[in-house]
Amino acid sequence: MRKILFFTAAFCLIAATTFGASTIKIGLMAPLTGPWASEGQDMKQIVELLAGELNEHGGLLGKKVEVISADDGGDPKTAALAAQKLVTQDVVGAIGTYGSSITEASQNIYDESKVIQIANGSTAVRLTAKGLKYFFRTSPRDDEQGRVGVQALEKFGYKNVAILHDNTTYAKGLAEEARALLEKKNVNIVFYDALTPGERDYTAILTKMKSARPDGVFFTGYYPECGLLLRQKKEMNWNVPFLGGDANNNPDLIKIAGTDAAEGFYFLSPPVPQDLPSREASDFLKAYKKKYGTTPGSIWAVLSGDGFRVLTAAIKATGSTDSDKVADYLHNKLKNYPGLTGTISFDDKGDRVGEVYRVYRVNAKGEFILQP
Amino acid sequence: MEEFFQQLTNGLAVGAIYALIALGYTMVYGVLKLINFAHGELFTIGSYLGLTLLTSLGLSDVFGPVLAILLLAAMVMGLVAVVGALLERTAYRPLRESPRLSAVVSALGASIFFQNAVMLIYGARLRVYPLGILPRTAVNLFGIYLPLVKLLILFASVAIMTALYLYIHKTRIGTAIRAAAIDQGAARLMGIDVDRVILIVFLIGPALGGAAGLMVGLLYGQINFTMGWVYGLKAFTAAILGGIGNIPGAMVGGILLGVIEAMGAAYISIAWKDAIAFVVLILILIVRPTGLLGERVAEKV
């Protein structure tokens, strides 16, 4: 009975997308409210900007593209509701979302309804290890970040390293990855623990970490906490170098920490659009600045734009909104697509192929400088 | 040993802020038997108003840093008190005669309303207090490092709490508040204007929450619209720990919670810090179901 229901529902869905719709609907699931609302708002602005540009140039397959946003609130429960909302509105594919645990809560909902999902900030390895045919991500994976992070720590020559995460799926995954790699290379892990995100006072943690005497600290959590850590570390007169994970690539980090406390902070990140020489990136930045008056806050929001671009490119190339055809094209035929964040190809698991991560350093003016 | 005292001071600074917020919960509970879930958001509003006033008025150029901070604190407390009174008037007074659950639901609604209002007015991005308002000097006492700002905030909160304690216990209005906490009907028969007492409670509690919000902004710099939830939860726990409805209890509970958290982080595990704090809470409630000071003091508020 359930099977019949499922097939009927699936049939209705396909029928509606192929015959009924006068627009091509693309979903955006993003944290429009909640702790990561600033990222989510940026994602919405970027995807709407790109959709507007596409529609000005004649749309897709002769139809207009319509972006339907759903708020995941940065929360797994809300994300499941958001995914259901998008699925019932017959979207061809959905872009999103940011946090790995949030994406995970929505993956099966999209997969069961054969809706393509292109996550833009979810780097946890296991998301693509489930064999989901319609799941892709424009963001790289934690294990690659772990590898680049450990390379950097080795290059700095640290013998005793402290690792701090924040117990989110993403930060913990990255911390475990880095710990395993460092242990193989005979680096001492003198401190390994997690903080509680959303608090203000981390002096208890810093005091404890200081007594372990690390040469350097690898913090795998997010920028609001990292900014406070840097600031409180400076106020403690503790000059240990910090390396951060890619969730620290946000200009607000400097505002929270203050320029003097943030100077010398290293972090890993896919290159920011400003550092990309490609024409796509500079055109996009110009258009974004013209419409919204600022530059995008972080790379994660720009990756949602890349998700939109590859999805629409695949629909255009296959001339179809059939999920199987589009997924097949993304897996096998899309090679070195010129994205906003560099060239994009996907492997058979839906992961983005190629080295993406770079090491950045904050200079005395609080600017993010790409390290050679 | 050095590390122990360092962690103790870390805990005291956090605890003092918990205590200030806990006072708001405990005063309202004492008089109305209502948990004001919107109190954490009043704290958030305090820190945002502080930021707005600080950046727009430029007080420190005119009055110098010390006087400017005092003026700022007075303004923030006054404004948040007005918000608190409006909250009472619109969300709680119409439900005064309804079942208690209705008022709790109304409180939760007010909390969601305030949180989203702050987001819509100030935006979802986190905001940062300008650096360098307070001196960043540190006092080094026998190897224990004490930032001056933290000491000041600790003293300020203790001073505010002492003033409140004296106000409740030595003045006529304070006596009226205590009377209304014990029995509203009897207090009314004695000629006490209970509505006015409740209004005063909703002026003082939010003002203290607003002051705590300003302190967090000045001390840590970073504020965002969801911060009231974490601080509200912790302060609520502190109020329960000390015995809800009891003013010295809230102070003791707040400071104790801060210290337990710091010590748990230092000597057991940072990741288990909150769990440790809640285990201690449960243990204390098993031994003393009314909280630490809940029974010993007969008069409530």
Interface residues (C-beta under 8 A of the other chain):
Chain A: T33 G34 P35 A37 S38 G40 Q41 N167 D193 A194 L195 T196 G198 E199 R200 D201 T203 A204 I205 T207 K208 S211 P224 G227 L228 R231 Q232 E235 M236 N237 D252 K255 I256 G258 G297
Chain B: E3 Q6 Q7 N10 G11 A13 V14 N116 M119 G123 A124 R125 L126 V128 L131 R136 A138 Y145 P147 V216 L219 Y220 G221 Q222 N224 T226 M227 W229 V230 Y231 E261 A262 A265 A266 S269 I270 A271 K273 D274
